[in-house]
């Protein structure tokens, strides 16, 4: 059963709207589950709600993919090196432990020594097939990574490289074409694919990839590989996080909320596959990341999207009401 649920959230808890909710409640089967979160919210002094890519940055922080700098900043307009992105992708792929295991090992890249801090990160990322390096056998760990390189790595992570190969053509046009078709460039303007990518844009591209379904491959006896889009998003495949969203055509609202600040509960109405009956689910956010630092109570009547971990605990909540 696919866990990438499309969530319908319905309004209540406000007396003035109860009358209009009769039909919604009439078709609802109430099974209440309460879950909690143990991860605390993360903030960066240079990231506000108006910062480009802020929602993606805070989402990745909530998922433990990025941590920012020791001084409490993220530097969204700054650049990111290939070595730094390798380390980030190891976290995306759930391979953080492999970074430690591979640290100090001889690298296949001539410019990555056993004593470099990024040795394990690069070795692990290369082992996962995310990076191939440059034709001369180098990795360019201190080079600023470009938009084309970021998207190529994300296409590799999602398993769509065979589709790129079938497309033919030359790099990076072929990888960029597949990346665009998958929606990886949503909310990012890639006008110059060869330019150094900003940290904020990289966060948005990675956040897009995390919610993109992995490739599904089938193998024929003739050796032909057929690649289609699967049903499991990257974040679920490797990080055991599940994104909860709903189609743009649905009205999706917080039904009820209680607690203090971002600590408490909010209630959502989960439609089944036929959309004919729903299950009430109460989710305790505890110290989850609520984007913008808003209180749960302020989300009543607002559309939301959220992410839960493998135990069903909410780790990230964002108001997605159209402006």
C-alpha positions in Angstrom: 0.0 0.0 0.0 1.4 3.3 -1.0 2.2 5.6 2.0 2.5 8.8 -0.1 -0.9 9.9 1.1 -2.9 12.8 -0.3 -4.4 14.5 2.7 -7.8 16.3 3.0 -7.9 18.5 6.1 -11.3 19.8 7.2 -12.2 22.8 9.3 -13.9 22.6 12.6 -13.3 23.6 16.3 -14.8 26.9 15.6 -18.5 27.1 16.6 -19.5 29.3 13.7 -18.5 26.7 11.1 -19.9 23.6 12.8 -23.2 23.9 10.9 -21.6 23.8 7.5 -19.6 20.7 8.5 -22.5 18.3 8.9 -22.1 16.4 5.7 -18.4 16.1 6.1 -18.8 14.5 9.5 -21.6 12.3 8.3 -19.2 10.4 6.0 -16.3 10.3 8.5 -15.3 7.2 10.4 -13.5 8.4 13.5 -10.4 6.4 14.5 -8.1 8.6 16.5 -4.3 8.1 16.7 -2.1 10.4 18.7 1.6 10.6 18.0 4.5 12.7 19.3 7.7 14.1 17.9 11.1 14.1 19.7 13.0 16.4 17.3 13.3 20.0 18.2 12.8 23.0 15.9 15.8 24.5 14.1 16.3 28.2 13.3 18.8 30.1 11.4 19.5 33.8 12.1 19.7 34.7 8.4 16.5 32.8 7.3 13.1 34.4 7.6 9.8 33.6 6.0 10.7 36.1 3.2 14.0 34.4 2.4 14.1 32.7 -1.0 13.8 29.0 -0.4 13.0 29.4 3.3 10.4 26.7 3.4 12.7 24.2 1.7 15.6 25.2 4.0 13.6 24.7 7.2 12.1 21.4 5.8 15.6 20.0 5.2 16.7 21.2 8.7 13.7 19.4 10.2 14.6 16.2 8.3 18.2 16.4 9.6 19.6 16.9 6.0 21.2 20.3 6.7 22.4 21.9 9.9 23.8 25.3 8.8 27.0 26.8 10.2 28.3 26.8 13.8 27.4 30.5 14.1 23.7 29.8 13.6 23.5 30.9 10.0 22.6 29.1 6.8 23.9 31.6 4.2 21.1 31.0 1.6 22.6 33.3 -1.0 26.1 31.7 -0.6 27.5 28.9 -2.7 28.1 25.3 -1.9 31.1 23.1 -2.8 30.9 19.7 -4.4 32.3 18.2 -1.3 29.7 19.9 0.9 26.9 18.7 -1.5 28.3 15.2 -1.4 27.9 15.2 2.4 24.4 16.6 2.1 23.4 13.9 -0.4 24.8 11.2 1.9 22.3 12.4 4.5 19.5 12.5 1.9 20.3 8.9 1.0 20.4 7.7 4.6 24.1 7.0 4.3 25.4 9.2 7.0 27.0 6.1 8.7 28.7 5.2 5.5 30.5 8.6 5.6 32.2 7.6 8.8 33.0 4.1 7.6 34.5 5.4 4.4 36.5 8.2 6.1 40.2 7.6 5.7 39.8 5.1 2.9 41.7 5.6 -0.4 39.5 7.5 -2.9 39.2 6.8 -6.6 39.6 10.5 -7.1 43.2 11.8 -7.3 42.3 15.1 -5.5 40.7 13.5 -2.5 43.2 12.4 0.1 42.6 10.1 3.0 43.1 13.0 5.5 40.5 15.4 3.9 37.5 16.0 6.0 35.3 15.2 3.0 37.1 12.0 2.2 34.3 9.8 3.7 31.5 11.9 2.2 32.9 11.8 -1.3 33.7 8.1 -1.1 30.2 7.3 0.1 28.5 9.5 -2.5 30.6 8.0 -5.3 29.8 4.5 -4.0 26.1 5.3 -4.3 26.5 6.3 -7.9 25.6 9.9 -7.3 28.9 11.4 -8.6 31.2 10.2 -11.4 33.8 12.9 -11.1 35.6 14.6 -14.0 37.1 12.9 -17.0 40.7 13.3 -15.6 39.9 11.2 -12.6 39.4 14.2 -10.2 36.4 15.2 -8.1 36.9 18.9 -7.7 35.9 18.9 -4.0 36.4 22.6 -3.5 34.7 23.7 -6.7 31.4 25.4 -6.3 28.7 23.0 -7.6 26.6 24.2 -10.5 22.9 23.9 -11.1 23.5 21.3 -13.8 25.7 19.2 -11.5 23.1 19.4 -8.7 20.3 18.3 -10.9 22.4 15.5 -12.4 23.1 14.1 -8.9 19.4 14.3 -8.0 18.4 12.5 -11.2 21.0 9.8 -10.3 19.6 9.6 -6.7 16.1 9.1 -8.0 17.2 6.2 -10.3 16.4 7.9 -13.6 19.9 7.6 -15.2 18.8 4.9 -17.6 16.1 7.3 -18.8 18.8 9.9 -19.4 20.9 7.4 -21.4 17.9 6.4 -23.5 17.2 10.1 -24.2 20.7 10.4 -25.8 22.2 13.8 -26.5 24.9 15.4 -24.5 25.3 16.5 -20.9 23.9 18.5 -19.3 21.0 19.0 -21.7 19.8 15.3 -21.3 20.0 15.3 -17.5 18.3 18.8 -17.3 15.5 17.6 -19.6 14.7 14.6 -17.4 15.0 16.7 -14.2 12.6 19.2 -15.6 10.1 16.5 -16.6 10.2 15.2 -13.0 9.5 18.6 -11.6 12.8 19.0 -9.8 13.2 22.6 -10.9 9.9 23.8 -9.4 10.3 27.2 -7.7 13.9 27.6 -9.0 14.9 29.6 -12.0 17.7 27.8 -13.8 18.5 30.4 -16.4 22.2 29.5 -16.4 22.8 25.8 -15.6 26.5 26.3 -15.6 26.4 28.9 -12.8 27.3 28.1 -9.2 24.1 27.2 -7.4 23.1 29.1 -4.3 22.6 27.3 -1.0 19.0 28.4 -0.9 18.3 27.1 -4.5 20.1 23.8 -3.7 17.8 23.4 -0.7 14.7 23.9 -2.9 16.0 21.4 -5.5 16.7 18.8 -2.9 13.3 19.4 -1.2 11.7 18.9 -4.6 13.6 15.7 -5.1 12.7 14.3 -1.7 9.0 14.4 -2.6 9.5 13.0 -6.1 8.8 9.3 -6.7 11.7 7.0 -7.2 12.2 5.3 -10.6 10.8 1.8 -11.1 12.9 -0.4 -13.4 12.0 -3.6 -15.2 14.4 -5.8 -17.0 13.7 -7.8 -20.1 15.4 -11.0 -21.1 16.9 -9.1 -24.0 18.7 -6.9 -21.6 16.4 -3.9 -22.1 15.7 -1.8 -19.1 12.4 0.0 -18.9 12.2 2.9 -16.5 8.9 4.4 -15.3 8.0 6.6 -12.4 7.3 4.6 -9.3 5.1 5.3 -6.3 7.6 5.8 -3.4 9.1 9.3 -2.8 12.8 9.6 -2.2 12.4 10.8 1.4 10.3 7.7 2.2 12.7 5.3 0.4 15.8 6.4 2.2 14.9 8.5 5.2 11.6 6.9 6.3 9.8 10.2 6.3 6.4 10.5 4.6 5.1 13.7 3.0 1.4 14.4 3.5 -0.1 16.7 1.0 -3.3 16.8 -1.1 -4.2 17.6 -4.7 -4.6 21.2 -5.7 -8.3 20.6 -6.3 -8.9 19.6 -2.7 -9.8 22.0 0.1 -7.3 21.1 2.9 -7.7 22.7 6.3 -6.7 22.2 9.9 -9.7 20.8 11.7 -8.6 21.5 15.2 -5.5 22.4 17.2 -4.6 22.7 20.9 -1.5 23.4 22.9 1.0 26.2 23.5 2.9 27.6 20.5 4.2 24.8 18.2 3.8 22.2 21.0 0.5 20.5 21.0 -1.8 18.7 18.5 -3.6 19.3 15.3 -6.3 17.2 13.8 -6.6 16.1 10.1 -9.2 14.1 8.2 -7.5 11.4 6.1 -9.5 10.3 3.1 -9.1 6.7 1.8 -8.3 5.8 -1.7 -12.0 6.1 -2.8 -12.5 9.3 -0.9 -15.8 7.9 0.4 -14.8 7.5 4.1 -12.2 9.2 6.2 -10.2 8.5 9.3 -9.6 11.2 11.9 -6.0 11.4 12.9 -4.7 13.5 15.8 -1.0 14.3 15.4 1.0 15.7 18.3 3.8 17.9 17.0 5.6 18.3 20.4 8.7 20.3 19.3 8.2 19.8 15.5 9.3 22.5 13.0 6.3 24.7 12.3 7.3 27.0 9.5 7.5 30.7 10.4 7.3 29.9 14.1 3.5 30.2 14.1 1.4 28.6 16.7 -0.7 25.6 16.0 -3.8 27.5 17.0 -3.2 30.0 14.3 -3.4 27.2 11.7 -7.1 26.5 12.4 -8.9 27.1 9.2 -5.7 27.2 7.2 -4.5 24.7 4.7 -1.4 22.8 5.7 1.1 20.2 4.5 3.2 18.2 6.9 5.8 15.4 7.1 6.0 12.6 9.6 8.7 10.2 10.5 8.6 6.4 10.5 6.7 6.4 13.8 4.1 8.8 12.5 5.4 11.7 14.5 5.1 15.2 12.9 8.5 16.8 12.2 7.5 19.6 9.9 4.3 21.6 9.4 3.7 24.4 6.9 0.7 26.6 6.1 0.0 26.0 2.4 -3.0 28.3 2.1 -3.0 30.0 -1.3 -2.2 33.7 -1.1 
